[in-house]
Amino acid sequence: MTEPLLVIDDVHVAYPAKGWRRPPFHALKGVSLDIMPGECVGLVGESGSGKTTLGRAVLGLAPVTGGSIRYRGAEIGNLSRRSRRKLSDEIQVVFQDPYSSLNPSLTIEQSLTEPLRVKKVSAADASLRVRTLLDQVGLPSNAAGRLPREFSGGQRQRIAIARALALDPRVIVCDEPVSALDLSTQARVLELFKDIQDATGVAYLFVSHDLAVVRHLSHRVAVMYRGEIVEYGPGDEVTSDPEHPYTRRLLLAAPVPDPVLQEQRRADRDRLLDSQDEMALRLDAV
């Protein structure tokens, strides 16, 4: 039986609160999930739910105050900076804003070769790798000599994906990677993520606020609410017939192109907000 590639076990993240004797803010409260090789696990929730904090904890950017994060059986929750750098060729990230994640003064080739040169890859091999990466994400080879400002938002996100792939990682944390894009560009970038996973076998932790987005990509989906996972299961089931009232609320919040259906969904969501199930959800979360 195949072992999980990444195991998140009862993870807590707490931040000190400002003010005298105020209790710490608990961003994560005992979160557990795992990711298998070649699998995409979608992590969904509204702003403030803790989903981005969990992704940052995996990347070593948020303090793990309890529980463990294990990659290929080894604890990585609180690694030193040196150990974390050594892990960078195994675990990579694609951020939400593709423009701010790229240095505007560097050409695309310079941005893509930067992680390769850190790993002592020769200039000739790095240049060849850049051409391969650009082809992999559907950009022409002449894009290498251009600056980020010369590309559209969707193209810049493709470049960010190429940079994440440069070191052949086994896991990529995708932090809202399509939320800044228009709907048609979102669809193309999501299809690119799927094609890359089919070709390379890379695993994704795909963070999003939109159930409709993760439905296209995720094998399993975890739904977060106030620092806890309230529903976790097969992607098709969670995104089409959820059990938890909070997940149903997220599903109804996703826009649809039919204005009549959209109005009906909005009314259903308002009723759900006022229902006894929603009141029980709030009480359970306190």
N, C-alpha and C positions, 0 to 999 in steps of 0.2 A: 504493500500500500504506500502511495506517495505521501511523504511528510510535508506539512505546511512550510512554505518558504519564509513567511513572516507571521509571528504569533504575538498578538497584543493581549496581555493577560491581566485583568483587574487593574488597569492603569488609572492613576489619579494624577491630576495636575492642579496645583494650587498656587496662587499668586498672593504675596503679602498685600494687605489692604492699607491704604493711606489713612492716617489718623491714629490716635492713641488707643491701643487695646482693641482695635476693630478686628474681627475675625478675618482670616484669609478668604479670598474669593476662590471657590472650587470650580475650575473650568471643566474638569473631567472627574467623574465620580464612579470609578470602577468599571471602565470600558474594556470589553473583551471581544476580539474577533481574530480571524486568521485569514491568510491569503495563500492559496496554493500556487505552484508554478504555472505560469501562463494564464492565470485567472484575473478577471477584473472584479473587484469589490467596490461597489458604489457606496459612498457615504453621504447621506442627504440630511439636510436640516435647514432651518431658517438662520438668519444672522444671529449670532450669539449662542447657537446650540452647542458649540464645542467642536464642530467638525474640522475646522481649520486648525484648531489647537491640537487635535489628534494627529493630523498630518505633520504639523511642526514637531510634535514629540517624536514621531518616527524619524524625522530628519535631524534630530538633536537640537532643534531650535526652541524647544519649550522644556522646562524642567519637569522631569518625571518624579513626583513626590511619593508615589506608591505603585506597587505592581511591577510588571516587567514587560519589556519589548525584546523579543528574541528574533534574530535573523539567522537562519540556517542553524538553529540550536544555540547560538551564542548571544549573550545578553548585550544589547546595544543602547539601553535606555539612558545611561549617563556616561557615555564614553568621553575620554579626553579629546581635545581638539586634534591631536596628532592621530589618534585612532579613528576619529570620525573622517579625517581626510583620506585615510587609507580605505575607508568604506565607500568613498564617493564614486568609485567605478562600479559599485554594486547597486547602490541606491541613489537615484537622481530625482529631480523635481522639474515640473513645468508650472510656472506661476500664472496668475490670472491675467496680469497686464503684460502683453508681450513686448511693448515698447520700453517700459521702465526696467524690464529684466535684461535688456540689451544695452550695451554701452554705445551711446549715439556717436561717439568719436571713432569707434573701431569699425572696420569693414566686416562683412559677414564672415569672411575667411578668418580674420583675426579673432573674432568671437568664438568661432567653432574650433579653431586650433588651440586656443588657450588651455582648455583642460587636457588636450593631448600633449602639449609641450611640457605641462607640469608632470606628466607621467613619462617624460623623457623620450617621447616619440620623435623621430627625426623629422626635419622640415619636409623632405620629399614624401615620406609616408603620411604625414599629417595633411599635406595638400591633396594627396590621393584620397584620403579618408573623407575630406571635405566634399570632394566631388561626388563620392558615393552617397554621403549623407543628403546632399542637396537633391540628388536623383531620388533617394528613398522618400523624401517628403514632397516630391513633385515640383521642385524648383529648378530652373535652368542653371547650368554650370557657371554662366556669366554673372549670376547673382553674387558670387563669392567676392567680387571686387567692389560691390556697392555698399552704401551705408543704410542703416535701418530706416531712416526717414524716407527712403525711396520706395518703401514697400507698404502695401495695405495692411490693415490689422490682421487679416487672415494669413497673409504671407509672413508677417512677423511672428505669428504664433507657430507657423510651420518651421521657421528658423529656430525658435525656442525649443521645439520638439527635436529638431536635428541636433541641437547642442546637448540635450538630455541623452540622446542616443549615442553620442560620440564615443563614450567609453564602454559601450555594450553592457548597460546595466541589466540586472535581473528584476529590479523593482523600480517603478517610476511613480512618485506621488504627484498626482495631477490636481492642483489646487484651483478649482473653478476655471479651468483652462479655456472655456468657450463663452463664459458669461459676458465678456466685453465685446462679443462679436454679434453681427446681425444673424437672423435665423438661417438664411441660405448659406452663409459662411460657416455657421455652427455645424450644419449638416455635413459639409465637406470635410471639416476638421475632425469631426467625430468618425467619419468613414476612414479618414487617414489613421486615426488611433487604432481602429479595428484592423486595418490592413497591416499596420506595423506589428501588432500583436500576433496576427496570424503568421507573419513572416519570421518574426524573431523569437516568439514565445515569452516575451517580457510580461511581467505581472503589473497590474495597475491598482493603486488605491485612488479612486476617482472621486474627488470631493466636489459636490454641487449642491445648490439649493433647489434644483429642479428635477423632479422625478421623471419628467418626460425626457430629459437629457440622458440620465443614467440608464433608462430603459433600453436604449439602443446598444449599449456597450457592456453592461454589467451582468456577470453570471449570478452574483449574489448582491443583495442590497441591505445596508444597515441604515436605519433611520435614527437620528439623534435629536434629543429634546432636553434642554437644560443640563447638558453634560452627561447624559446617559443614553444608551441605546434602548429604544422602546419597541423596535421591531427589526427582525433580522431573518432573512430567508432568501429563497430563490428569486432572482430578479423579476421574472415574469409574474410571479404571484404578488410580490410586494408592490409592484408598480401598476398592477391592473386590478387586484382585488385585495387591498390591504385590510388587516384586521384591527389595527390600532386607530383610534379616532384622530390622533395627530397626523398619522400617515394619510388618512382619508382627507383630512383638511389640506395637506400638501398637494394631493392629487387633484383636488377640486380647484386649487389655486393656479394650476398650470393653464396657460391660455390655449384656446382652440380657435381655428379660423372662422368657425360658424358663429355669427353674432347671437343668434337665437339660443344655440346650445351654450354659448359663453354666459349669457344672462341666466340661464337655468342653473349652470354650475355655480355661479356667484350666489344665487338664492339658496342653493343646497348648502354651500359653504357657510353662509350666514346662519342657517338653521342649525348646522352642526356646531357652530361656535356657541350657540345658546342651549344646546342639548345637555341632557344629564351626563352623557358620556364625556363631553368636553369639561363639564364641571368636575367630574371624577378625575379626569386627566390632570387638571390643575391642582386638585387636592393631593394626588399621588406625587406630584413633582415638588411639592413644598418640602 
